[in-house]
Amino acid sequence: MSNEDRDSPLEIDKIIHEPARLQIMTQLYVVDEADFIYIMRQTGLTWGNLSSHMTKLEDVGYIEVTKEFQEKKPHTILSMTKSGRIAFENYRKMLEKVFEGLDN
């Protein structure tokens, strides 16, 4: 990493960078889609906390939320959008740049 690169501010996506949203995005990056309960169990987030972060990710277009009924019970499916996948990959690359210049 050159001095010029070190002097320029890193533009880390603050939407993804928040720990709970990073967990959600990481889970969705490796699967096509997942239901709300699965994501809740994988991340350890509460119902309300997951719902709040899910809405934030949906509002910026990083995930798509589909609500349906299965046997008269609500069922919520989350999936990463194309722009969400691109944003996550860019986020990952930016973190790699951050750690690239560290000495062992």
PLY file of the C-alpha trace (Angstrom):
ply
format ascii 1.0
element vertex 104
property float x
property float y
property float z
element edge 103
property int vertex1
property int vertex2
end_header
0.00 0.00 0.00
1.47 3.34 -0.99
1.56 6.40 1.26
-1.05 7.97 -0.99
-3.43 5.05 -0.36
-2.87 5.30 3.40
-3.60 9.02 3.41
-6.90 8.70 1.55
-9.95 8.12 3.72
-11.42 4.63 3.55
-15.02 4.60 2.50
-16.37 1.63 4.42
-20.09 1.04 3.91
-21.49 2.02 7.31
-24.78 0.24 6.59
-23.00 -3.11 6.31
-20.29 -2.30 8.87
-22.72 -2.32 11.82
-22.14 -5.75 13.50
-25.74 -7.03 13.38
-26.18 -6.06 9.73
-22.79 -7.55 8.89
-23.96 -10.85 10.40
-27.18 -10.75 8.36
-25.34 -9.93 5.14
-22.74 -12.63 5.77
-25.44 -15.25 6.23
-27.32 -14.17 3.10
-24.13 -14.00 1.03
-23.67 -17.78 1.22
-27.30 -18.84 0.60
-29.86 -17.92 -2.05
-32.44 -17.09 0.58
-33.20 -17.75 4.23
-36.24 -17.40 6.42
-36.46 -14.97 9.30
-36.24 -17.68 12.00
-33.09 -19.17 10.45
-31.36 -15.78 10.34
-32.51 -15.01 13.88
-31.03 -18.27 15.17
-27.79 -17.92 13.20
-27.14 -14.36 14.35
-28.50 -14.55 17.89
-30.48 -11.35 17.32
-33.84 -10.83 18.99
-37.02 -10.69 16.95
-37.28 -6.90 17.15
-33.57 -6.26 16.62
-33.45 -8.46 13.51
-36.60 -6.83 12.18
-35.11 -3.35 12.64
-31.82 -4.19 10.90
-33.63 -6.11 8.18
-35.73 -3.03 7.43
-32.60 -0.85 7.21
-30.99 -3.28 4.73
-34.21 -3.48 2.73
-34.56 0.33 2.62
-31.14 0.71 0.94
-31.88 -2.14 -1.47
-29.35 -4.66 -0.13
-31.92 -7.32 0.69
-35.37 -8.26 -0.50
-38.00 -9.33 2.00
-40.87 -11.55 0.90
-43.77 -12.19 3.23
-46.12 -15.08 2.65
-48.26 -17.52 4.60
-47.57 -21.20 5.16
-50.47 -23.08 6.68
-52.02 -19.77 7.83
-48.81 -18.72 9.57
-46.72 -15.75 8.44
-43.42 -16.70 6.83
-40.74 -14.12 6.00
-37.99 -14.85 3.49
-34.86 -12.72 3.12
-32.60 -12.72 0.09
-29.66 -10.59 -0.97
-30.24 -8.40 -4.01
-27.72 -7.97 -6.80
-26.80 -4.53 -5.46
-26.50 -6.02 -1.96
-24.11 -8.67 -3.25
-22.00 -6.00 -5.00
-21.99 -3.82 -1.86
-20.94 -6.78 0.29
-18.12 -7.71 -2.08
-16.92 -4.09 -2.14
-17.08 -4.01 1.66
-14.98 -7.19 1.87
-12.40 -5.76 -0.55
-12.21 -2.55 1.46
-11.51 -4.50 4.65
-8.79 -6.43 2.85
-7.17 -3.09 1.97
-7.37 -2.01 5.61
-5.50 -5.11 6.79
-3.14 -5.30 3.81
-0.67 -2.80 5.22
-0.41 -4.26 8.72
2.85 -5.81 9.80
2.84 -9.35 11.16
0 1
1 2
2 3
3 4
4 5
5 6
6 7
7 8
8 9
9 10
10 11
11 12
12 13
13 14
14 15
15 16
16 17
17 18
18 19
19 20
20 21
21 22
22 23
23 24
24 25
25 26
26 27
27 28
28 29
29 30
30 31
31 32
32 33
33 34
34 35
35 36
36 37
37 38
38 39
39 40
40 41
41 42
42 43
43 44
44 45
45 46
46 47
47 48
48 49
49 50
50 51
51 52
52 53
53 54
54 55
55 56
56 57
57 58
58 59
59 60
60 61
61 62
62 63
63 64
64 65
65 66
66 67
67 68
68 69
69 70
70 71
71 72
72 73
73 74
74 75
75 76
76 77
77 78
78 79
79 80
80 81
81 82
82 83
83 84
84 85
85 86
86 87
87 88
88 89
89 90
90 91
91 92
92 93
93 94
94 95
95 96
96 97
97 98
98 99
99 100
100 101
101 102
102 103
